[in-house]
Amino acid sequence: MIVAANWKMNPALAAAGVLARALATQAFPHIQRILFAPHPYLVPMSVRLSDGDVRLGGQDCHSADSGAFTGDVSASMLRDCGASTVLLGHSERRAAHGETSHIVAKKAAAAIGQGLDIMICVGETKAERDDGKAEQVVIDQLRVSLPAQVPASKISVAYEPVWAIGTGAVAAPDDIAVMHAVIADVLEERFGAEAVPPILYGGSVNAENASAIFAVPKVRGALVGGASLDADAFARICSAASRRAESGIAER
């Protein structure tokens, strides 16, 4: 199970330090925690997380390793600042910055080339779901966003229905199960049944609904936005993931 915090363009540096220290001093068995911090915070957060087991990640990277790209950061820069993974293709990047799945694939290839793991986001809008296109939209996004040469061990996928991000709305368990099964089929087709990368759910995940989400088949964790800015709420989500992981081990 993976529980990832996406702080987006939050919070103030002092508050970020307090949150990071809380993460570093907590431990949850059987889960991997990731913090996707704003780029200016990567170095100070790497220091604060140094005595814990939380992985640090960037929220985006450029497809080039260097060049005249004002305001961008390269995968090698993320690595040199302490990141071991990067979040790519988030719907906010796709919508606000015009990022296509082809661009995401180029960024993913660059990140893999610099030794980073990648978490690729996919998800449909409300209009696409209402038109009955949700599954095909996600399938197309995923297939195109995956670079040609990438080991399954370096990838995770976050399914985030766009209409649920930051709205308080959460996809119904049956809808989550269907979409995760669809994503798993695409990944199995690409990597084989024994090497399907983890598939996370994102979209208004909080301490109250996390247990129900983790109980859905093929959900291997959560990408958490707003609730990750509350140390107690995020800890409760991690606890729910840890309990689910332990029950899965017992079932095997």
N, C-alpha and C positions, 0 to 999 in steps of 0.2 A: 504494500500500500504506500502511496505517495501523497503527501499533503503539502501543497505549494502555496505560498503567500505571494500574491501579486499586489505590491503596494501602489502600483501605478505612479502618479505624480503626487505622492503623499509619503510621509507627513513632514513636519518641520524636523530639522536635523536632531535637535535635542530629544524630541519624542521618538525618533527613529532609533537613537541610541538606547533608550529605555526598553523599547520593544525588542531590539536585538539581544540585549542582555537577558531579557526574560526567556527568549528562545534558547540562548546558549546554556542557561542553567536548568532547563527542563530536559527530560528524557522520556521517550515513549517507545516501548519495545515493538519490534516487527514493522516499523514504518520508517520511511525516508522523508525528511522534511527539507524543503527548498525555500529560500527567500529570493524572490525576484525584486531587487531593490532599484530605485532610480540610479542612473549611471553616476552622478556625482557622489553618491553615498557608498559606492562599492568598496573603496579602500577602508573608510572608517568602519563599515559593517563587517568587513573581513577581519578586522582587528577584534571587534566585539564578539564575533562568532568563533574565534580561533580555538577556544577551549571547549566547544560543544560539537555536536554531530550534524549541524544544519549546513546544507550545501548552499552556496551563494550563486546567484544567476543574474544575468543582465536581461532587460526587458526587450531588447532588440539588438540587431547588429547590421552593419552594411555588408554587402556581398563582396566588396573589395577589401584588400588588406591595408591599403593606404591610398592617399590621393586627395584631390581637391573636392572634398565632400563636406562642406562646412556644416557643423552641427551633428554630424554622424559619428558613430564609433565602430571600430572594426572588431572582429572576433578576437584577434590577437590582443587588442587593448583590454577587452573584457577579461581574458585569461590572465594578463599581466596585473590586473587589479584584484585578482583573487577569485574570479568567477570560474565555475567548472561547467556551467550549463547556460543556455539562453532560451528565452521564450520568443517564439516566432509566429507570425500570422494572426495575432490577436485581432478580433473583429474591429477594435478601436483603431488599430493600425490600418487594417484593410479599408475601413470606411473613411477615416479622417485623412489618411495619407495616400490613398489610392493604391495600396499594395495589392497586387494580384498574386495568385498562387504561383505563377512562374517566378515572380520576384522572391517569394518566400522560399522556393526551392533553391534559388541561387544563394540566398543568405544561409540556408541550412547547409549547403555544400561547403560554404566558406567556414562555417562554425565547426563542422566535422573535421575539416582540414586543419583547424587549429587545436584539435583535441577536445573541443567542447561537446557535451551532450546537448540535444535539442528537444524542446517540447513544442510541438506544432499544434496550433489552435484551429479548430474548424467549427462551423455552426451556421445555422440558417436564420434569416430574418422572419419576423411575424408574417409578412406578406408571402414569403416563399413557403412557409408552412401552411398558410391558409389556402395557397394554390396547389397544395399537394406535391410540392417539389422538394420538401425538406431533405429526404433521403438522397435524392440525386445530387442536390447542391453539395451536401457533405461528402458524398462519394467523389465528386469531381474535385472539390477542394483538396481532399486528402491525396488522391492519386497524383495530382499535379504538383502539390506542395512537397512531396517526398522527392529528394534528389535521386539521381540515377544510381549512384554508388553510396550506400549508407548501411552500416551494420545495424541489425535490429536492436542490439544491446545499447546503442547510442540514442535511441528514440523513445519518447513517450508522446501520447496524443491527448489533447484536452478537448472534449466536446463541450462547447459553450453555445447554447442557443442564444442568438443575439438579443432576442426579446426578453430574456431572463436576466441579462447582465445588469446589475445595479438597480433592478426594478422591484425586487422583492418577490417576483414571480419565479416559480420553479417548475420545470417540466414534470409532468405526472410520471410516477415510477414506470408505468407501462411504456410511455414514450421514451424515457431514458433507456430502458431495456432494449427496445427496438433499435434505437440509434446506436447504442454500444455494440449490439450484435452486428449491425451493418458495418460499422467501422472495423470490428474484429474480422469480419469476412474479407474486407479489403486488405488488411494487414496479413492475414493468413495466406491470402493469394500471393502476396509479395514476399513474405518471409518464411512461410511454412507454419504448420499447426503448432509446432513445438517452440516457436520463437516469436509469438505475437507480443509486441511491446505493450506496456501498461496503457490503459485508456482511463483517463480521469474525467469526472464531470465538473463543470463550472457553471455558475449562474445563480447568484444569490444564495450560495451555500452558507449556512450559519450553524450555530451551536444547537439549535432546536431541530433542524431538519437533517443534520449530517448522518445520524444513525440510519434513518430511513433510506437515504441516498446510497450509503455504503452497502446496504442489504440488497440492492438491485444487482442482478447477475451481470458479470463482466465489468463492473465499476471497480477500478483498482486505485481509487483515490479521488482527490478533489483539488481544483485550482480555486483558491479562495481570494476574493477581492476585499470588499469592505470589512468583513469580519476579521480579516488578518491584521487590521489596525487596532484591534482590541486584544490584548495579550490573553485575557481570561477566556474570551470567546474562542480564540484560535486554539488554545490549549484544550478546550472541551471538544473541538472538532478533531484534534489529534488523538485525544483519548478514545473517541468513537471509532476512529480508524484503527487504532491499536487493538481495541476489543474485537473488531471485525476480523482483523488479521489473525488474532489468536484463535478465534472460532474457526477460521478457515484451516488453520494448521491442525486443530483438533479433528475437524471433519476428515482430513486426509489420513 
